[in-house]
């Protein structure tokens, strides 16, 4: 039995084309000649010449589509497909035409242009029985709604997901009904208009986002819908079919798995046809010593007509099948292998018919071969296959239109089939994926083994398994998240179990979750900083305000002018200290909330030299020695004011808190690792008791050495600057030995 066609892939690059309607001049890119393997000078230059490149059935459709676009007042984009080489030995392909109006005159287009793409058709490794089983499985288990409607927009088939959405217990309950039975008039009317447009233009509506409101108005959901024309047996439009995906974020209901029986009926032992004894003689001639009367139904001959020779039968075999049939008879007679072949015959009354012949050859003592067999008419079977071919083609369109990654793997992890979404994700074609394993298509051995273990468990337990989330890191470093349903599936060709996987992209949902968590972390950190700052402001200003209030009270009570002047002096000092505190708080606010977006490319060695120049007087006065290990070319994008402030605070502190018994020495080391810049500044100064003061080191107004000039805000500002740029700071220190600041700048 032939296998399902119409998995589509793109070949060659698109060819650009334009049509000047006024001059009837056609222009094509060079790729168009490659599509037909012809010289460039043979390309059509007029619309009439283009017709020779089209199949008869596509010419009227081509003209109809184009005329409907360039005769209308408004310009529209358009696209459609034409088929080629369908009746030739060359591999068939389609051309996908896309275009739009480029120039118009008095409301009428005069120039149309666009591109045309070749798409090749090739088969997959699933038989017709597997296709039927796969269709049933997908209809049962796809989380998206699939529907088929007639020309009046009445449902003729839906899947379980669609039935659940419509509030039905059984999909059959929807047959004969329309959207008006389930949704409000506005949505149902728009859906009907869309379906009329699809049937009239024979062009799909892809991924249209629409709001679905229930008939009673109590339920609503947003959905993305794709609708395509549904063709009948005669090739004309018989309705529409499509797929609807819920995009409201609601949890999709997991469908119960039902193992579908997918068997084809056996050929009856009472099959109409004729039984025969075939005699293949040593001289190459052959005849039917015995033929039942059924030969009349198959060949419109009598048994006597073939007793001496098979020539009467040979004369009725279709000329395109004749050589194949003769060669098969010769091969069977020579190798004594069973004969089994389908071929066409042309009969005087019935015309073209399909027949199937079977025989078992046996060698005779005289060297000749006798075959015992029968031939039966399979025309109806062939016709039925043709009738289902278009449905199978439409099924494949549904599979490939789905945004989900859909694939089937056998028990050893080899791919039996994959839809376009799955193939595109791995940068392969569906044909290239067949027969490969997860390792072959680029997954790590660890991940491939995990998937294979899950799939074997699905087969062993014969029940579906849901994987809520799984992360994949792409070649560009970006992350993609998926959730997967794995379902038992029977490979009806081999009779062995397999697994059908339906994979849904949840990257956007996962990113939203991570962004929300990050936002909450940032808000929490900001709240802690704000609370800390509020405590500082409250404490400091309350002390200063209380002091001033007390001095004013004493002033009012004092009668001595000399004492009043002394109190005024104290009041002035208290006011100055209040101003200093307010200035310190303003500096913290300015540093903490100054934008970090003013970034520049800074050379770290040059910036360190600049800070050393600012500290020249202190360096010379205290005979400070420096040891530097900073690569000359080490640069980073940073806020210049922040970097200078960080270096100035740390280097000035190293000098300020030098040890009185030894010459100050400062070590500066910097390096780049994993796209991050690290800085380490060490001194041999007084050091800090980290056990005692470590938890307060970066707090505001915390000092540890009794220095009169110390305010206790430098390290507080430095830490905030580093962290606002995405970095971190840590300290190692021992009293009397020195201090080391370890900084990740970004």
C-alpha positions, 0 to 999 in steps of 0.5 A: 500500500502506498504511503501518505504523501504531502510532508512538504519541504522547501527547495532552492531559494525563492524567485522574485517576479513582477507583472506589468499589467499595462504592458503584460510584461512578466519578469522572473528571477534566475531561480525560477529557471532552476525550478524547471531545470530550463535555460533562463532565456526560456522563461515566460515574458508574458502572462500567456507564455506563463500558462505553458508552465502551469497544469491545466487544472491550475490555469483557471485558478491562477487567473481567477486569483490574480484578477480578483486582486488587481481588479479591486479598488484596494490593494491586497496581498495574496498567495496561492499554490500551483502543482507541477509534474504530477503526471510525469516521472519527475518528482512532483512539486508545488510553487507557492506564489506570493505578491502584492500591488506595488503601483496603482493608477486611478485606483487600479493596480498597474504593477504586481510583484512578489516572490515564488517558492518551490516546495517539494513533496516527499513521503514519510515512513508511516503506512496508510494504516499507521496514518489512520491510527495516528489521525485517531490518536491525534484527534483523541490527544491533541490539546488543541481543538480540531474541527471539520465543517460543511459548506453551511458551517455545520460540524461534520467532525470534531476532536475530543478537545473541541467537544470538551470546549463546547461542553459536549460529552461526545464529539458526535453530539456536535454533528449538524450543529453550528457555532450559533449553537455554542457561542454568542451571535457576534463570534458565531457570525464572524466565524461564519464570515471567515469560513465563507471567505476561506471557501470562496478564495480557497486561501487559509486564514492562519492564526487569527486571534479571536474572543470566544464567548459562550452562548449564555455569556458566562464563559469567554476565552481567547483563541488562535484559529487556523482555517483551511478549505476542505475538498470533496471527492470531486476536488471542489470545496466542500467546507472548511477544517481547522485547528483552534488553540486556547491562548488564555493560559487556562490549564488544558484538560488532559484527555483520557487515552483510548487505544484505537484499533487500527486494522484493515479487513482481510481479503476474503477467501471468497474474493471475486476473481479467478483461480488458475494453474499457470505453466511456464515452459522451458522455451519461455512460452506460458499458458493457463492449463486451467482457469476458472470461469471468473477469468471472464470477470477479470479479463473478459476472456474465456478459459479456452482463450488462454489454454495454449498461450497467455497472449490474450492476457498480455494484450489486455495489460496496460502498456505502462505496466506491461514490462513490469508484469513480464519481468515479475513473471520471469523473476518468479519462474526463475527464482521460485519466489512467490508472485504478488503484483498489482497492475492495470488492465484495459478491457473491451467493455469495463475499460481500465481496471486494477487487478492483483495477482498472486501465485506460488511457483513449483519446479516440475521434473521436466524443468518447467514451472507450474504456478498455482494462484488467483487474480482478483479485481481491486479497482474499488480498493484503488479508488477508495485509496484515491478518495482517502488520499486527499483526507490523508493529505489534509490530515498531514496539513493539520499535523504540520500546521500545529505549533506543537512538536509532534513525533513518533519514536520506536522502543529503541528511540528511533524517529518514525515520523516528525511534523514540520515544527519538530523538524524545524526545531532541530534544523532538519527536514522531517525526512532527515529525522526518520531513522535517527535517535536523539543523540543523532539530531544533537541532544546530549547523551544524558538528556537522550537517555532520560527521554528514552527511559521515560518512553520505555516506562510509557510503553511498559505501563501502557499509559501516558506520561506528562512532563510539566517542564523541560529546558533546552539551551540552543546554540546561541545560548538562549533557553527554550522551555517545553511541556510534553505529553507522551502517549503509547502508540502501536506501530501497525507495520511492525506490530511493535509498540512506539511512543507518540510525543506532543510537545508544547512551547511554554518559554513565554510563560516560564520567562514571565514566571522568572521575571516576576520572581526577579521583580519581587527580589528587586522590590524586596531588596529596595524595601530593605534599603529604604527601611534601613535608610528610613531608620538612619534618617529617623535616628540622626535627625531625631537626635539633632532635632532633640538637641536643638530643641533642648538648647532653645528651651535652655535659651528661653530659660536663661537670663544671663546674656553671657550664658545666652551667647554661649547657648547660641554658640552651641545652637550654631554648632548643632545646626552645622552638625544637622546640615552635615548630616543632611548633606551626607544623606543627600550624597547617599541618595544621589549615589544610590539613585543616580542612573547606571545607564551612563556607561562608557568603555573604560580602561581599568589601568588608566582609571587607576592611574587617574585616581593615584594622581588625585591622591598624589599628595597623600601617596608622597607624604606617606611614602606609599608603595604600589604593586599592580597586576592589571592587564594594559588592555583590560577594559569594561563598560561602566559608569565612569563616576561610579568606578572613580568613586569606588577606586577613590574610596578603597585606595584613600581608605588603604592610606588613611588606615595605614599601620603606624609601624610600617610603610604602607603598601597597596596591592592592586590586581585585576583579571577577566574571567567568563566575561566578568571583570574582577578587582582585588585591592590589598593593604598592610594597614590596621586591619579590621576585626571581622568577627566583631565588626564584619556585620556592620562593615558596610553600614552607614555611619559605622567607624572602627578606628577612632579616626576624627575624619571618618564619617562611616558612609564611604563603604556604604556608598561603595557597596551600593554603587557596585551592586547597582552595576550588578557586581558584588564586594567581599572583605578579608581582614585581620587586626594588625595585618591588613585588609583585602577587598575582593570585587566583581565589578560586573 
